[in-house]
Amino acid sequence: MKTQVFGKVYQGYYNDFYLRSSYEYVFLKVLEKKGLSFTMEEKTYEFSDGTKYTPDFFIYDDVGVLQRIVEIKAEDKQYYAEGVATVKKMKE
């Protein structure tokens, strides 16, 4: 994986996936180790307030049915709060 360091953020490519953090890299490696089918940033959702959101991972079962959407956030409280707000919008 070729990475560049921007502050505390690690960015780079791994197996043709562009990763924005070491958290995403670790999660991707877990998915690979478990043999799960997944894509990254496959779809962008637009909310009723006009904002847009592109989740990190889309995980599928053996027949290609979407099972889970996963967003990776840092342990920073601000990012966590933003993630909670986004999940609330997606549920609506």
LUMSE-324600 format. One record per atom (N, C-alpha, C): residue in three letters; x, y, z. Coordinates in steps of 0.001 Angstrom, whole numbers, plus 500000, padded with zeros to 6 digits. Each point is the difference from the previous one (the first is absolute). Layout:
ALAXYZ/...
END
This chain:
MET500848498822500000/MET499152501178500000/MET500886501231500000/LYS499838500843499005/LYS500720501274499956/LYS499177501023500759/THR500617500655500950/THR499243500954500798/THR500668501351500017/GLN499210501004500257/GLN500478501353500237/GLN499456500420501343/VAL500777500770500710/VAL499554500440501312/VAL499606501463499920/PHE498756500306500363/PHE499481501366500063/PHE499540500217501430/GLY500812500628500828/GLY499660500119501413/GLY499996498614500605/LYS498875499569500563/LYS499879498667500588/LYS499260499035499083/VAL499697500414498794/VAL499216499178499078/VAL500934499272499041/TYR499806498695499877/TYR500775499193499069/TYR499133499733498780/GLN500521500316498816/GLN499226499812498779/GLN500824499220498997/GLY499335499147499225/GLY500700499280498966/GLY499152498892499413/TYR500587499275499039/TYR499309498915499316/TYR500425498654500554/TYR499036499096500065/TYR500259498603500337/TYR499043499172499152/ASN500534499113499162/ASN499174499161499115/ASN498952500811499243/ASP500405501090499438/ASP499135500886499200/ASP498935500737500811/PHE500037499924501304/PHE499097500769500857/PHE500763501202500531/TYR499385501174499947/TYR500612501190500580/TYR499537500109501441/LEU500943499984500910/LEU499698500037501434/LEU500401501347500568/ARG499135500551500824/ARG500249501319500586/ARG500559499933501415/SER500103498781500555/SER500516499890501362/SER500507498587500258/SER500811499889501048/SER500471498677500407/SER498835499177500558/TYR498963500659500530/TYR498811499287500472/TYR499317499271498836/GLU499871500691498867/GLU499399499370498820/GLU500846498818499539/TYR501307500159500022/TYR500905498921499587/TYR499800498775500885/VAL499973500191501303/VAL499835498876500924/VAL498646499329499776/PHE498937500776499832/PHE498677499424499764/PHE499985499206498696/LEU500604500529498961/LEU500073499303498716/LEU500733498672500155/LYS501099500001500745/LYS500755498766500217/LYS499161498956500746/VAL499179500429500941/VAL499112499080500721/VAL498985499397499028/LEU499414500843499151/LEU499036499495499012/LEU500655498970499084/GLU501207500299499550/GLU500723499051499140/GLU500278498689500729/LYS500471500107501231/LYS500329498796500767/LYS498777499122500211/LYS498832500625500186/LYS498757499249500191/LYS499408499523498677/GLY500586500435498882/GLY499508499578498693/GLY498679500633499607/LEU499706501178500555/LEU498728500662499710/LEU500085500808498706/SER498893500047499305/SER499889500781498775/SER499627501434500360/PHE500725500963499441/PHE499732501400500334/PHE500439500920498869/THR499471501201500037/THR500455501082499138/THR500239501203500896/MET500652501004499449/MET500234501234500751/MET499390501172499260/GLU499370500872500752/GLU499423501245499486/GLU499216499782498710/GLU499178498987500017/GLU499241499569498833/GLU498866500953499630/LYS499403500635500998/LYS498810500806499748/LYS500021501243500872/THR499489501092499446/THR499847501241500750/THR498511500230500235/TYR499662500298501239/TYR498611500275500376/TYR499809501498500133/GLU498853500487499537/GLU499667501409500175/GLU498821500087500963/PHE500162500818501032/PHE498975500152501018/PHE499042501120499637/SER498873500035500688/SER498968500999499711/SER500485501434500213/ASP501026500175500826/ASP500533501352500222/ASP501031500397498946/GLY500231499139498996/GLY500928500306498911/GLY501423499529500217/THR500340499560501222/THR501349499498500238/THR500155498613499400/LYS501228499649499693/LYS500299498694499407/LYS500958499234500893/TYR499918498679499903/TYR500813499140500847/TYR500365498734499230/THR501285499642500034/THR500490498790499357/THR500631499103501061/PRO499327498926500409/PRO500563499089501006/PRO501259499310499484/ASP500819499532500935/ASP501277499371499639/ASP499844498598499418/PHE499299499114500701/PHE499942498587499612/PHE498565499527499808/PHE499810499181498962/PHE498740499320499735/PHE500324498510500018/ILE499407499255500927/ILE500328498588500191/ILE498835499144499508/TYR500337498959499218/TYR499000499152499350/TYR500099498561500484/ASP498882499269499883/ASP500033498576500316/ASP500483499223498779/ASP499957498677500081/ASP500536499134498945/ASP499255500100498671/VAL498756500479500028/VAL499230500112498764/VAL499883501447499521/GLY500749500902500639/GLY500034501380499541/GLY498962500932500577/VAL499353499590501085/VAL499005500853500646/VAL500697500863501052/LEU499743501297499943/LEU500602500922500954/LEU499575499645501419/GLN500976499828500882/GLN499729499643501385/GLN500251501141500973/ARG500985500831499689/ARG500381501025500963/ARG500740501128499294/ILE499778501218500485/ILE500743501174499563/ILE500814500469501198/VAL501287500227499801/VAL500880500361501110/VAL500748501293499678/GLU499994500901500960/GLU500787501236499924/GLU501056499934501092/ILE501224500246499631/ILE501104499986500951/ILE500289501429500430/LYS500009500232501298/LYS500308501318500556/LYS501127499871501012/ALA500775501058500109/ALA501068500053500998/ALA499396500092501390/GLU500837499878500999/GLU499524500041501379/GLU499748501420500502/ASP500169500960499146/ASP499772501396500353/ASP498516500230500290/LYS499676500726501060/LYS498599500219500396/LYS499199500728498935/GLN500619500941499289/GLN499293500738498955/GLN499606499057498864/TYR500935499153499558/TYR499694499057498929/TYR498926499016500435/TYR500059499572501259/TYR498989499075500510/TYR498616500646499963/ALA499915501244500439/ALA498722500725499998/ALA499470500162498583/GLU500894500296499058/GLU499586500110498596/GLU499478498663499495/GLY500663498911500390/GLY499565498671499586/GLY498624499657500537/VAL499748500320501252/VAL498687499755500606/VAL498922500785499272/ALA500289501247499681/ALA499026500834499284/ALA499711499424498614/THR501020499506499326/THR499821499415498667/THR499171498731500059/VAL500260499156500972/VAL499210498771500153/VAL498526500350500225/LYS499752501012500779/LYS498617500435500244/LYS499337500414498684/LYS500739500756499156/LYS499446500413498705/LYS499718498779499123/MET500916499025500007/MET499815498827499148/MET498785499186500429/LYS499760499930501297/LYS498829499261500486/LYS498703500664499578/GLU500031501336499875/GLU498799500723499564/GLU499720499690498544/
END
